[in-house]
Amino acid sequence: MAAESCGSRGASPPPPPSSGGAAGSRRKAEAYAEVLRRIRAGGYGGTRPGLDNELWGHFLGLPARYALDVNVERVEDVLLHKKLLEQAHEPMNGGLVFDVRPSQVVTLEESTGLESSTSFKQEEQDSQCSSFSSRDQRPLHEIIFACDDKPKLLSQITSLLGELGLNIQEAHAYLTSDGYSLDIFVVHGWEYEVGVLRSVLRKGIEKIKYRAWPLVQSMPVRMDHQPLDDSSSSDFVQIPADATDVWEVDPRLLKFEQKLASGSFGDLYHGTYWSQDVAIKVVKPEQVSVDMLREFAQEVYIMKKVRHKNVVQFIGACTRPPILCIVKEFMHRGSIFDFLYNRRGNFQLQDVLRIASDVSKGMNYLHQINIIHRDLKTANLLMDDQVVKVADFGVARVKDQSGVMTAETGTYRWMAPEVIEHLPYDHRADVFSFGIVLWELLTGKLPYQDMTPLQAAVAVVQKDLRPNIPADTHPMLVNLLQKCWQKDPALRPTFAEILDILSSIKAVVRSSGHHKRHSGRSNSGQRPVIISEYSLLSYSCSFREGFCFPF
């Protein structure tokens, strides 16, 4: 049956069962084939491209018991389960979604326990069955939950059902291979409309989601905007307000598409907001801490202040559960780090100067409004339509009134020596980092690539180590590099001065026709790659020493 139903319409048949779990794999394949056949015969959108692979992925990700339990004659059940698991993956749903509907399930034994091995049968209820008590004749409802499989979440769900006076008749729990859970309950004890049950369940689920943010509950209430609805929750991450603040994003208007990167404390997505392409940084609730919330609030506070063509545009933020996120413009051509090290790209000298000018303009603007980036590096420089923009303000700070700051922050390979040593520093620490970035653009090499980050930091401080400048580097650029990474911050130029220097270098290069590409690696047989001619991986995120972390 499996081979016939798959081959008749060109579907990709599932792989043959392995010798290890042959029975379970065979049952998955049979259930998949039968459901696919019924989908195509019953007008469930069976002609949609890729449906066969999506359906097989659904069965493959669930245990073999699911294929035994589910009624393959009810295609809508499988499609609903698949849809709910997909929705549970969307951050705006807080990792927990549900559906509820009347049920005609017949259970021969009254039970309130969790029976994960009982299969559902959608049959007409036999009113002549004498084994049912009057309690058994109450309307039955089927409630399906799809959720991130977090500790105690299942017990919270069952407690919610109990609080609503629902008696669990049957329960089925299936853990997926990617850490999500599909939980199906048949309950009795509800005598009102399904819509009312759905409404009270929704309120209870929102409370469960909110409990995942214990630190957010203790944060002060924000007063600079009105709630999005009449929800009783009014707790927000505290972010200093301006009189004209209008930036709170309604999460219902966010559409999450591709996950681009995942870190210890958050995930980065490509998505849309009001049909506009956006990048969405989402905080993971299970990793929330006071320090993380402080950095989240600081980044929102800084990003909403800046408006410049060479700084990534802030669009808005969600500051209350079930989702904390920052929404910003999406840079289609990705980061310079990715271009240099993952795509193995190179820059011509004219492109190096243009990129350096874009970065300097963005940084000069930030310094003029007293913002120190503190983590300037190629991973935080994003490209789109021949424009380079400064990004990632997760560790940026507004400069203290004294003009100096302390505490180590940033990434070692780009970090100024005074920051490494925990000495007071100011905006000139960013100038040092810019010098390292400029060297990268010229050479295409990772700074101190033969050292660990810690070894590099020690050498910068104790031995006054700097990257080796290639012999064929333009003399004016050599001079600029050496000025930027002076050990004494007072000897480093400001970004306004750097812009003047770059302008002079551009004029000299144009007049001399000197467009030689500077690259530290061999490019024999390859033609020079210019940004506008290179198709980059479309994502924007920060790399911590080669690993992708959006936070």
N, C-alpha and C positions, 0 to 999 in steps of 0.2 A: 504493500500500500504506500509506503513512504516513497519508494522509487518512482512509482507510477504518478503520484500526485505532484511530485517535484518536477519530474521530467516533462510532464505534459505542457507546462507553461514556461519552461526554461529557468525555473528557480534553482538556486544553488543548493544542492542537497547537503545536509549536515555530514560531517566526517563520520566514518564508520566507528562503531563503539570500540573502545580499547579493551584489552583483555582484563584490565583491573576491575573497572566498574561496568562490565558489559551489560548487565541487566538494566541498570539505571540509565546508561547512555542509550540503550535501545529504546527504552520507554520514552525518553526525551525526544528521540528522533521520530518515534511513531506519533506522539502527541503533537509535535511540531507539524508534521506532514498533514495530519488530519485537520488541525486548526487552519493551516494555510489553504487546504482544499476548500474548506467551508467558507473561509473569507472570500476566496475568489468566486465561489458559487453564489454567495449570498449578498453581494453588493456592499461589502465592508471596506471598499477602497483597495481591493486586492491588486489593482493595476498600478499602484503607486510604486515608482522605482525605489528599490532598496528595501521594500517591506519584508521580503523573505529573509534577508540578512538581519534586519532588526528583530524579527520574530524569533529567529534561531538564537540570536544573542540573548533574548529574554529568557528562553528556556534553558540555555546554556548557563546563565548566571544564577539560576535557582537550583536548589537540590532536586534530586531525582524524585523525591516524594511529592513535589509540586506537580509533576507530570502524572503521577498516579492519582492525586487527589482531585485535580481540576476536572471539571466536566467539559470535555472537548466539544460536546454538542452545543454548548453555550459559548459561542465565539466572543460574544460581548464581554463575558467574564475575563477572558484572557486579555482582550484589548484594554479593558479597564485597569487590570492589574499592571499591565505594561505602562499605561499612561500615568498612573499614580506613582510608580517607581521613577519615571522620568521627571515628574514634577517635584518629587522629593529631593532630587539632585539640584534643583534650582535654589540658589541662596536666598532669594526673596521669600521662599516658603518656609524658611527656618528649619529645614530638614524634616518636616512632618506635615503630611497631607492626609486627607481621609475622604471617604464617600460613604453614603448610607442609602439603603433601599429596602423596600419590603422583601421578605423572603418567604419561600414556600418549602423551606427545608423541613424534612421530617426526621426527628430524632427519637429513637425508640426508648432511650433511657434518659431521664432527667438528670442533668449534671451541672455543676457550677465550677468544675475543675477545668484545667487546660488540657485538651486532648489533641495533641498535635498529629496524631496518626489517623484520625477519622476523616474520611473523604466526604465532600459535599455532594448531595444529589438533589437537583432541582426537580421536585415532583409535586404533584397535586396532593394536598393534605387529605388523608383518609379520615373522614369524619366518623366512620364506623369503628375506628381503632379503639378498642376498649381499654388499652393500656395507658392512654392519655388521661391525666387528671384535668379538672377544669382549668387549672393554672397553665397546663400545656396548650390549651386551646387559644390562649391570648395571641395577638398578632406577633409574628416573628419578624425581626429585622436583621439584615446583614450589614455589618459595619467593617469597612476595609481601611486599614492604616498602612501607609508606606512611610518609612522614616529612617533616618540615620540611626544605626544600631548603637545608641549610647547607653552607658550604664543606667539602670533604674528606669529607663524610659518605658519599657513594657509594663513595669509595675505601676508607673504613673498613669498609663493608659487604662489598665484594668481597674485602678482605683477610681478613675473618672467615671467609668461605666457603672461602678457600684454606687457612686455618689448620685448618679441620675436614676437609681432604682432599677437598673437593667441587670437581669440575671443571665449569665453567660451559659448558653446551651451547648455550643461547640466553639472551639478555638483552634486555629491553625496558625503556626508561626513558621515562616520560611526566611532564612538568612541568605542573602545574596553573596556572590563571590567578591563584590566590591564594598562590603560592609554596610549594606542597607537591609532593612527587614520589611517583609510583607506579612502583615498580621490580619487575619480574617476572623471575625467574631460573629456568631449567630446568637442573638439575644432575644429575650422576651421580657415583658413587663412594661412596654411602652404602648399606651392606648391612644395617643394623639397623632396628629398628622406627621408625616415624614419630614416636612419642611420645618416643623417646630423642633424635632429631634436634631435635625441638621444644624439649626441655629444654636441650640444649647451646647451641642458638641463643639461647634466652632469657638464659642466663648471659652469653653474648658480647655481646648487645645491651645488657644492664645495664652492662657495662664501657664500652661506647661512650657511653652516656648519662652515665655518671659522669665521663668525660673532659671533658665540656662544662662541668664545674664545677672548673677547676684551682685556684681560690683556696679553695674549700671543702675540697679535699683536704688543704690545709696548715693548716686550722683545728684547734685542740685538740679532743680527744675529750670529749664530754659524758658525765658520770657520774651524772646525777641521774635517769635512767630506764633501763629495760631496752629492748633492741632489739625491734622489732615481729616479727622472725622471725630465722632463723638466718643471715641474710645476712652475708657476710664483711666488708661495709662497716660501719665503726663511727665514721666521721668526721661530726661535726656542727658547726654554727655554735655557737660558745661563748656560752652565755647563763647568767648567774649563777643558781644554783639555790637554792631554798628547800626546807626539809625536807618540805613537803607538796606539792611540785610533782607534779601529774599532769595534764599538758596536751598532751603530744605526740599529734598527730592521725595516725591511720592513713590515708594518702591513698586507700586502697582504699575507704574509707567516704565519701569526698567525691564528690558528683555535681555536675558542672559543667553549668550550663544556659546562661543568656544572658551573653555578654560585654557588660559595661556601659560600660567605658571602657578606653582603652589609652594608656599613656604611654611615655616613652623607656626606662624601666627596668622596667616591669611592667604587668600587666593586672589589671583588676578584674572579677570574675564574680559573678553571682547563682547560688547553688547550694543544695544541701542536705547536711546532715551528720546522720546518724541521723534522717532525715525532717524535720529542723528547717531552716527557711529561714536561710541564712547568706550573708554577703558574704565573698568570698575574694580576697585580694590576693596575686598570684603574681609572683615575681621572674623576669625573663627571664634565662636562663643566659648568653646571648651578651653581655649588658650588665653582667655581674657585675663588681664592683670591691671593693677593700678597704673603701672608704668606704661603699658600698652595704650590704655585709655587716655593717658596724659599725652602721649605722642600723637594719638589719633586726633585729639582736640587741637593740639598745636599745629598739626599739618593742615587741618581744615581752616584754622584761624589765619595761617599764613597764606594759604592758597587763595582764600577769598579776598585777600588784600591786593593780590598782584594782577596786573593787566599789561602784558607786553607781548609783542609778536614773537619774541625769542624765549618765552617762558610758557610751558605747557598750560593750557587754559583750564581753569577750574570751572566745573559746571554746577556741581552741587554735592550734597552729602545726605545720607540717612543717619540720623543720630539717635534712633531709639530701636529697641528690639521689635521684630525678630531679626533685624539686619542692621549692622553698622557698616557703612561703606562710603567711599569717596568716589565721585564720578568726575571724570576729566576727559578732555578731548583724546581721541584715539589717533596715534601717530602710525600711519600705515607702513612706513618703511623701517620701523623698529629702531633699535639702539645702535650707536656707533660701535659699541663693544661687540655686538652680534655681527656687524658687518666686517669688522677686522678679524675676529678670532673664530667665529663659526662659519661665516661665508668666505673667509680668506680673501677679503677685498683689499684694495689699495686705493690711495688717493694721489692725484696729481698735485703739484705744488699749489696751483691756483685754487684747487678745492680745499686744500689744507688752510689756506689763508681765508677763504670764504667761511669755512666752518669755524675757525678760530675767531673771526669777526662776529659771527652770530652768537657764539658762546659769550664773548666779551660784552656784547650789547646786553644780553640777558642778565649777565652777572653785574654789570655796571648799574643796571636798573635796580636789581635787588639790593645792592650796597647803598644806593641812593635813598632807598626807603628803609635802611637799617636792618636788612635781613642778611644773615650769614648762612650760606647753604650748608657748609660743614661736611658735605660728602660729594664734592664735585669729582666726577670720573666719567669715563666713556660710557659706562652702563646707564648713566643718568642723563645722557645726551641723546635725544630722539630726533629722527629725521622724517620729514614728510614734505613732498613737493618742493624739494630743493631748499627747504628751511630747516635749520637745526634749532632745537629748543631745549632749555634746561628743565629737568623734571625731577621728581621724587624729593619732596620736602619733609620726609618722615623724621629727619633729625635736624632740620633747619631751625634756627632760632632768631628772634628779634634781638638785636644787639643790646646788651645791658647799658644803662645810662653811663656807667664808668668807661664804656668803650672797650672793655676787655671781658673775656669769658674764660672759664676753666672747664676741666673734665674732658677726657678722651672720647672722641666720637669720630665716625667716618670709617674709612677702609685703609688699612696700613699702607698699601702700595702707593696710595695717592696722598697720604697724610703728611701735613707739615710737621717739622721736628718739634716745634713748641707744643703742638697738640699731643704728639706722642709722649712728650715728657710731662704732661699735665701742668704745663705752665700757662699763665694768662695769655690769651690770644685774642685777635680781632679779625676784621674782614680780610686781612692780608694772608690768613691761612688758606683762604680760597684761591688766592693768587698762586701760592705754591702748588696747589692741586692742579690749577690750570696749566702750569708749566709742565707737569707730568703728562697731562692730557695732550698738550701740543707735541711733546716728544713722541707719544703714541701715534698721533696722526702722521707724523713724518716717517716713522720707522715701521709701523704696523706690528710692533712687538709689545708683549706684556711687560710692564716695568719690573725689573729685577726677576725675570722669569726663571732664573736658575736658583732662586732662593725661596724659602717659605715666606709668607707674609710677616711673621714675627722676626725672622732673620733680617729681612729687608728693613724693618722698623729699627732694629738695633743698629744696623750698619748706617742708616741715615743719621741717627743721633750721635753715635759714638765715633764713627769714622768719616762723617760728613759725606757719605756716599751719595752720588747722583747717577742717573743713567748715562751711558756713553753716547755722546753725540756723534752721528756718522760724519766722516771727513768731508763728504760732498754737500753737507748742509749749507744753505745760503748763510753768509757771514752775519747778516742782520738778524736772522732767526737764531743763530748761535748766541748772539748777544742778548736777545730777548729771553731765551731759555735760561741763561745764566742769571739774569736779573730776577726772573720769577722765582727761582728756587734758591735765592740767597738765604743763608741761615738766619741772618738778622732781618726780621720782618720789615723793619723801617727802610731797608734798602730795596725792597720789592716795589715795583710800580703799581699804581692803581689800575683798575680796568679802563678808566678814561684815558690814562696814558698809554695803556696797551693798545687801545683802539687807534690812537694816533700813530704808534709805531707800526701797526699792521697796515695802516693806510699808506705809510711811507714805503713799506716793503712791497706792497701791491704795485705802487707806481714804478718802483725800480724794476720789478719783474716784468711789467708790461713793456717798459721801454727797452729792456734788454732781450725780450723774447725768451726769457728763461722759464721754461715750463717743465723742467725735468722732474720726474717723479722720484720722491725719496722713499725707499722701502728697504727694510732690513732683511727681506727674504728674497730668494731668487724668483724671478718671474719670466724666465726664458720661455719663449713661445706663447706668452700671454700678452694681450694688449691691455693698456691701462684701463682701469675701471673707474668711471666717474659716477658720482651718486645718482645723477639723473638717468643713467643708463643701466643701473643695477637694480634688479628686483630683489628686495630684501624680505626676509621672513617677517610677516605682519604681526609683530607683537612688541609691546613696550613694557619692560620690567627691569628691575635692578638685579645685578649679579654680585653675590658676595664670594669673591675669589673663585669664580667659575661655576658656582651653583646659583640657580635662579630663585631669588627671594623677593617678592613684591613689597615686603615690609622691612 
